[in-house]
C-alpha cells in the first residue's frame, strides 16, 4: 500500500504541483489549505508523513504542529519560504523531523521524504531489538526507554538530539566527522549540510553541560568533528 503524504500549504498551485509529483513517485497524496483543515483530515485519514508550510493563514504551521503532536506521532517536514534560521530552529525544537526551504528541487524533497520515512520505520522496530544501556562517565542512555540521565538526573531530549547523542555514545572516545554524523543520524542525503549538526550539538550542550561554552562531555576536535568523553 502506498504511503500517504498530507500536503498543508495555502498556495493552491503548490499543493497541486506537489500532489502530482508525489503521486507520480508512487505516494498517495492529500492536501489541505489551512492548519484547521489539516487537523480535521488527519483525524479522518491519518497520513504517514505531513509536509507542513509555516506561513499558513489563521493557525500557522508552528501552532498546527503543536496541535498535530497532541493527536498522533506522525513525522513532519516543514516547507517554508522564510529563510531565517530562527524559523528552522523553532520547527526542529517543536519536533518537526526536517525542513526544506522554497524554492526547492522536487527530487531533493522526495529524497528527504524517503529519508524521514526510512528513519520512522527503523524507529518502529526498535522495541524488538536487544535492550541496551550506554554509559559514558556520569551519562547514561537507556535506548529502550529513550531516557538520558546525567548524574542520575533525567535530561529531556528531542528525538533527533537523542539519536545524535546515541551515535556519539556508541563510539565514545572516538572522533566522528560531521559527514559521519549526518549519514548515521539524518541519512546520506544530508551529507554536506553541516549546519544541522552544529545546531543540534549546541542544543545537546545546553542540556548536558554544566557550562555549554566550555563543554566537558561533547568535545569539538577542530577540523575533524566531535567526540563524547567520560
VMD Tcl script that draws the C-alpha trace (Angstrom):
set ca {
  {0.00 0.00 0.00}
  {1.46 3.41 -0.96}
  {2.49 5.78 1.83}
  {0.01 8.60 2.45}
  {1.52 12.12 2.36}
  {-0.52 15.12 3.53}
  {0.43 18.46 1.95}
  {-0.55 21.52 4.01}
  {0.00 24.79 2.12}
  {-2.16 27.82 1.36}
  {-0.73 28.06 -2.18}
  {-3.18 26.16 -4.42}
  {-0.69 25.79 -7.27}
  {1.97 24.49 -4.87}
  {-0.45 21.92 -3.44}
  {-1.47 20.65 -6.87}
  {2.10 20.53 -8.16}
  {3.39 18.68 -5.09}
  {0.47 16.26 -5.07}
  {1.13 15.45 -8.75}
  {4.86 14.90 -8.11}
  {4.21 12.71 -5.07}
  {1.64 10.56 -6.85}
  {3.99 10.21 -9.82}
  {6.64 8.99 -7.32}
  {4.26 6.33 -6.00}
  {2.77 8.02 -2.95}
  {-0.87 8.73 -2.13}
  {-1.27 12.48 -1.66}
  {-3.97 14.54 0.03}
  {-3.99 18.30 0.58}
  {-5.21 20.98 2.97}
  {-5.03 24.78 2.67}
  {-5.15 25.59 6.42}
  {-3.94 24.11 9.67}
  {-7.52 23.64 10.82}
  {-8.42 21.65 7.69}
  {-5.25 19.60 8.07}
  {-6.10 18.56 11.63}
  {-9.60 17.53 10.56}
  {-8.15 15.49 7.70}
  {-5.56 13.84 9.96}
  {-8.32 12.58 12.25}
  {-10.30 11.24 9.29}
  {-7.45 9.80 7.20}
  {-4.17 9.52 9.16}
  {-1.12 10.22 6.96}
  {2.31 8.57 7.09}
  {4.02 11.96 6.76}
  {2.98 15.63 6.68}
  {4.53 18.37 4.53}
  {3.66 21.47 6.52}
  {4.05 25.10 5.43}
  {4.97 27.50 8.24}
  {3.26 30.58 6.76}
  {-0.35 29.41 6.88}
  {-3.33 31.78 7.33}
  {-5.08 31.54 10.69}
  {-3.37 28.74 12.59}
  {0.23 28.92 11.38}
  {2.49 25.92 10.83}
  {4.07 26.08 14.29}
  {0.67 26.01 16.01}
  {-0.51 23.30 13.62}
  {2.50 21.17 14.58}
  {1.79 21.64 18.31}
  {-1.81 20.52 17.80}
  {-0.79 17.69 15.49}
  {1.63 16.31 18.06}
  {-1.26 16.02 20.53}
  {-3.15 13.90 18.00}
  {-0.52 11.47 16.73}
  {3.20 10.82 16.31}
  {3.32 11.37 12.55}
  {6.61 12.60 11.03}
  {6.53 16.22 9.81}
  {8.68 18.08 7.29}
  {8.37 21.86 7.39}
  {8.20 23.58 3.98}
  {8.91 27.29 4.32}
  {9.73 30.39 2.31}
  {11.21 32.00 5.42}
  {14.94 31.55 5.27}
  {15.78 32.89 8.70}
  {17.41 30.23 10.81}
  {15.07 31.05 13.71}
  {12.10 29.53 11.89}
  {14.07 26.41 11.05}
  {15.36 26.01 14.60}
  {11.92 26.61 16.12}
  {10.42 23.98 13.87}
  {13.00 21.37 14.81}
  {12.72 22.18 18.53}
  {8.97 21.63 18.34}
  {9.51 18.16 16.96}
  {9.50 18.57 13.18}
  {11.64 15.86 11.58}
  {13.13 18.03 8.86}
  {12.64 21.20 6.83}
  {13.09 22.38 3.24}
  {13.06 25.96 2.03}
  {11.23 27.30 -1.02}
  {12.04 27.23 -3.84}
  {13.23 23.62 -3.68}
  {14.06 20.90 -6.17}
  {11.36 18.21 -6.22}
  {13.98 15.45 -6.34}
  {15.58 16.86 -3.19}
  {12.20 16.94 -1.42}
  {11.46 13.35 -2.47}
  {14.86 12.28 -1.10}
  {14.08 14.00 2.20}
  {10.67 12.28 2.36}
  {12.26 8.87 1.74}
  {14.87 9.55 4.42}
  {12.30 10.57 7.06}
  {10.02 7.63 6.27}
  {13.00 5.26 6.45}
  {14.00 6.61 9.87}
  {10.41 6.35 11.08}
  {10.20 2.72 10.00}
  {13.54 1.96 11.69}
  {12.30 3.56 14.93}
  {9.12 1.48 14.80}
  {11.10 -1.77 15.08}
  {13.43 -0.56 17.82}
  {11.44 -2.17 20.72}
  {12.12 -5.61 19.22}
  {15.86 -5.03 19.24}
  {18.04 -6.05 22.21}
  {17.76 -3.67 25.14}
  {20.97 -1.74 25.50}
  {22.16 0.82 28.03}
  {25.11 3.02 27.13}
  {27.19 4.51 29.95}
  {29.83 7.20 29.39}
  {31.05 8.51 32.72}
  {28.07 10.07 34.53}
  {25.99 9.97 31.33}
  {23.60 7.02 30.92}
  {21.50 6.35 27.81}
  {18.67 3.83 28.08}
  {17.94 3.13 24.41}
  {14.84 1.00 25.06}
  {13.17 3.56 27.33}
  {14.57 6.54 25.36}
  {15.81 8.11 28.62}
  {19.05 10.01 29.23}
  {20.37 10.79 32.70}
  {23.35 12.84 33.86}
  {24.43 12.19 37.44}
  {21.09 10.47 37.97}
  {19.05 13.43 36.75}
  {16.79 12.85 33.73}
  {17.54 15.11 30.74}
  {14.68 15.83 28.33}
  {15.92 15.40 24.75}
  {14.08 15.76 21.44}
  {14.14 12.60 19.26}
  {16.92 13.81 16.96}
  {19.02 15.03 19.89}
  {18.67 11.56 21.44}
  {19.74 9.90 18.17}
  {22.77 12.18 17.83}
  {23.87 11.59 21.42}
  {23.43 7.83 20.97}
  {25.55 7.88 17.80}
  {28.34 9.61 19.73}
  {27.96 7.29 22.74}
  {28.14 4.13 20.61}
  {31.70 5.17 19.75}
  {32.60 7.10 22.90}
  {36.13 8.48 22.82}
  {36.33 8.26 19.03}
  {36.02 11.35 16.85}
  {33.11 11.22 14.42}
  {33.23 13.56 11.44}
  {30.33 15.84 10.53}
  {29.55 13.72 7.47}
  {29.60 10.52 9.55}
  {27.10 12.02 11.98}
  {24.90 13.31 9.17}
  {24.86 9.90 7.47}
  {24.17 7.96 10.69}
  {21.58 10.25 12.26}
  {19.92 12.06 9.34}
  {20.73 9.87 6.34}
  {23.16 10.04 3.41}
  {21.00 12.66 1.67}
  {22.14 15.21 4.28}
  {25.90 14.84 3.83}
  {27.25 18.29 3.04}
  {24.81 20.17 5.32}
  {26.91 20.68 8.48}
  {24.66 23.39 9.96}
  {22.16 20.71 11.01}
  {24.82 19.05 13.18}
  {26.12 22.35 14.60}
  {22.65 23.36 15.79}
  {21.90 20.01 17.43}
  {25.32 19.85 19.11}
  {24.62 23.29 20.58}
  {21.25 22.14 21.90}
  {22.80 18.98 23.41}
  {25.49 21.01 25.15}
  {22.92 23.39 26.58}
  {21.08 20.42 28.12}
  {24.03 18.22 29.15}
  {26.90 20.51 30.04}
  {27.28 22.48 33.27}
  {28.96 25.19 31.15}
  {27.95 24.85 27.47}
  {30.67 27.33 26.46}
  {33.31 25.01 27.95}
  {31.94 21.51 27.33}
  {33.37 18.50 29.14}
  {31.23 15.78 27.54}
  {30.84 16.69 23.85}
  {34.25 17.79 22.62}
  {34.99 19.60 19.37}
  {38.06 18.34 17.51}
  {38.73 21.21 15.16}
  {38.82 20.30 11.50}
  {37.66 16.75 12.25}
  {34.36 16.51 14.15}
  {33.03 15.69 17.62}
  {33.59 13.04 20.28}
  {31.82 12.10 23.51}
  {34.07 11.55 26.51}
  {33.53 10.50 30.12}
}
mol new
graphics top color blue
foreach p $ca { graphics top sphere $p radius 0.5 }
foreach p [lrange $ca 0 end-1] q [lrange $ca 1 end] { graphics top cylinder $p $q radius 0.2 }
display resetview
